[in-house]
Amino acid sequence: MPVIESEEHKALRAAVSALGHKYGRAYFTRTVEEGRPATELWAEAAKLGYLGVNLPEEHGGGGGGISELSIVLEELGAAGCPLLLMVVSPAICGTVIARFGTEEQKRDWLPALADGTRTMAFGITEPDAGSNSHRITTTARRDTATGDWVLTGRKVFVSGVDIADATLIVSRTEDARTGRLKPCLFIVPRDTPGFQRHKIDMELSAAEKQFELVLEDVRLPADALVGGGEGEDAGLLQLFAGLNPERIMTAAFAIGMGRFALARAVEYARDRTVWKAPIGSHQAIAHPLAQAHIDLELARLMMQKAAHLYDAGDDIGAGEAANMAKYAAAEACVKAVDQAVHTLGGNGLTREFGLASLITAARVSRIAPVSREMILNYVSHQTLGLPKSY
Ligand SMILES: Cc1cc2nc3c(=O)[nH]c(=O)nc-3n(C[C@H](O)[C@H](O)[C@H](O)COP(=O)(O)OP(=O)(O)OC[C@H]3O[C@@H](n4cnc5c(N)ncnc54)[C@H](O)[C@@H]3O)c2cc1C
């Protein structure tokens, strides 16, 4: 793995950064205030091939990997335009369909996810099964008369369901041989009868809204099951295939946001003078900003390692690195944002400078898709071999 990025990656970074700055924070804030997604930026990023950079070439993608997609998300975030839906639509859903979808599902979805004309949300979290996804109770049963699937259950905190054309729903079905429940993934189009959504009132300034979903006898044709007939036995593998991209992309989301906040603080600290010299000359201001920069750089290194392992096909090796990258990036982001707000004094809390709203946004990367504590649990048990308390 080249520790210093390849020339192609540097060029991609520079090009995406230019696109992000063309729109900039003011554009992004406006879309959030108008309560709509950043449609123009999404469409242009797609047209330039950035959103589908990880998807297979034969289905309209760029033929790259999560390494490239994470660069796109990081740079858009660093320009003040973090597109949370990128974590879900091309990264999780695109990966799962590209690796496990039927030919028809690939043809139907991948070109559209790549060119940005369609998006897909992802729903796994349930009210009584947050961090413990083994407890999910959304069930799918087969209507033997028609061959349809019928889904029943509830989901919570699912992002972007209102704007996504469909949601990839994690469900469970009974194994006919063993009688045990096993996961399986369904593509549920937004307006399917019985698929109800209720917006959750979040204290979050973001383009994507979160929803509680109620699935009441949602009837789906047999081909809604990812992977078709074989998908019934491959649900767990499909789920795991989506987890590493999800964590790596959340790391990219956090690093981009942390870089954006840090850059605003550095800019401010260079100029703002209340004694003889700018506040940035006081080490009490400068050192925490330097620490934030170091933490973000270290997190990026782990993210690059995770992406490299994942793209090389090492799902197991990537799992540990992706968890660690997500942890490190979230911690670095939360600290960078906090320090940035503090650096601006009172201005850190004004709408004009726009940093205070990042305090809650930064916390998202610490909670979702897997919390800080669950990653520490993972490393304690999987890496260090310590016993489990739960
Ligand atoms: C903005 C946002 C967007 C989201 N988008 C999506 C989405 O698109 N799709 C989706 O499916 N979900 C989404 N989620 C849900 C997210 O993945 C969950 O919030 C997350 O998995 C945590 O689950 P929970 O909120 O139920 O917390 P809980 O599981 O109730 O955990 C609460 C606290 O207890 C701690 N805890 C729990 N178990 C343990 C343990 N064994 N040891 C130590 N500590 C523990 C946790 O770390 C956490 O701090 C989103 C959440 C947010 C906030």
The ligand as a MOL file (V3000), in Angstrom:
LIG
                    3D

  0  0  0     0  0            999 V3000
M  V30 BEGIN CTAB
M  V30 COUNTS 53 58 0 0 0
M  V30 BEGIN ATOM
M  V30 1 C -28.2520 10.8600 12.6340 0
M  V30 2 C -28.4120 9.3800 12.6590 0
M  V30 3 C -28.5780 8.7100 11.4650 0
M  V30 4 C -28.8100 7.3270 11.4650 0
M  V30 5 N -29.0370 6.6910 10.2740 0
M  V30 6 C -29.3670 5.3700 10.2770 0
M  V30 7 C -29.7240 4.7150 9.0540 0
M  V30 8 O -29.7080 5.3190 7.9730 0
M  V30 9 N -30.0930 3.4130 9.1130 0
M  V30 10 C -30.1270 2.7140 10.2820 0
M  V30 11 O -30.4750 1.5400 10.2630 0
M  V30 12 N -29.7820 3.3010 11.4710 0
M  V30 13 C -29.4120 4.6150 11.4880 0
M  V30 14 N -29.0710 5.2310 12.6730 0
M  V30 15 C -29.1320 4.4720 13.9210 0
M  V30 16 C -27.7770 4.1840 14.5460 0
M  V30 17 O -27.0820 3.2190 13.8190 0
M  V30 18 C -28.0270 3.8000 16.0150 0
M  V30 19 O -28.4240 4.9860 16.6830 0
M  V30 20 C -26.8300 3.1580 16.6830 0
M  V30 21 O -26.6020 1.8870 16.1490 0
M  V30 22 C -26.9910 3.0530 18.2030 0
M  V30 23 O -28.2090 2.4250 18.5120 0
M  V30 24 P -29.2010 3.1110 19.5820 0
M  V30 25 O -29.4040 4.5330 19.1820 0
M  V30 26 O -30.3960 2.2630 19.7020 0
M  V30 27 O -28.4000 3.1270 20.9270 0
M  V30 28 P -28.3750 1.9550 22.0530 0
M  V30 29 O -28.0470 0.6520 21.4170 0
M  V30 30 O -29.5840 2.0530 22.8670 0
M  V30 31 O -27.1290 2.4230 22.9100 0
M  V30 32 C -27.2080 3.5170 23.8200 0
M  V30 33 C -25.8550 3.6910 24.5050 0
M  V30 34 O -25.5160 2.4890 25.2260 0
M  V30 35 C -24.2470 2.0280 24.8070 0
M  V30 36 N -24.2340 0.5500 24.8230 0
M  V30 37 C -25.1640 -0.3010 24.3070 0
M  V30 38 N -24.7670 -1.5810 24.4730 0
M  V30 39 C -23.5740 -1.5400 25.1030 0
M  V30 40 C -22.6370 -2.5270 25.5510 0
M  V30 41 N -22.8490 -3.8320 25.3580 0
M  V30 42 N -21.4960 -2.1090 26.1380 0
M  V30 43 C -21.2460 -0.7890 26.3090 0
M  V30 44 N -22.0830 0.1970 25.9200 0
M  V30 45 C -23.2210 -0.1870 25.3250 0
M  V30 46 C -24.0590 2.5700 23.4070 0
M  V30 47 O -22.6870 2.6820 23.0700 0
M  V30 48 C -24.7260 3.9290 23.5150 0
M  V30 49 O -23.8220 4.8760 24.0370 0
M  V30 50 C -28.8100 6.6060 12.6960 0
M  V30 51 C -28.6070 7.2920 13.8930 0
M  V30 52 C -28.4090 8.6550 13.8930 0
M  V30 53 C -28.2110 9.3560 15.2050 0
M  V30 END ATOM
M  V30 BEGIN BOND
M  V30 1 1 1 2
M  V30 2 1 2 3
M  V30 3 2 2 52
M  V30 4 2 3 4
M  V30 5 1 4 5
M  V30 6 1 4 50
M  V30 7 2 5 6
M  V30 8 1 6 7
M  V30 9 1 6 13
M  V30 10 2 7 8
M  V30 11 1 7 9
M  V30 12 1 9 10
M  V30 13 2 10 11
M  V30 14 1 10 12
M  V30 15 2 12 13
M  V30 16 1 13 14
M  V30 17 1 14 15
M  V30 18 1 14 50
M  V30 19 1 15 16
M  V30 20 1 16 17
M  V30 21 1 16 18
M  V30 22 1 18 19
M  V30 23 1 18 20
M  V30 24 1 20 21
M  V30 25 1 20 22
M  V30 26 1 22 23
M  V30 27 1 23 24
M  V30 28 2 24 25
M  V30 29 1 24 26
M  V30 30 1 24 27
M  V30 31 1 27 28
M  V30 32 2 28 29
M  V30 33 1 28 30
M  V30 34 1 28 31
M  V30 35 1 31 32
M  V30 36 1 32 33
M  V30 37 1 33 34
M  V30 38 1 33 48
M  V30 39 1 34 35
M  V30 40 1 35 36
M  V30 41 1 35 46
M  V30 42 1 36 37
M  V30 43 1 36 45
M  V30 44 2 37 38
M  V30 45 1 38 39
M  V30 46 1 39 40
M  V30 47 2 39 45
M  V30 48 1 40 41
M  V30 49 2 40 42
M  V30 50 1 42 43
M  V30 51 2 43 44
M  V30 52 1 44 45
M  V30 53 1 46 47
M  V30 54 1 46 48
M  V30 55 1 48 49
M  V30 56 2 50 51
M  V30 57 1 51 52
M  V30 58 1 52 53
M  V30 END BOND
M  V30 END CTAB
M  END
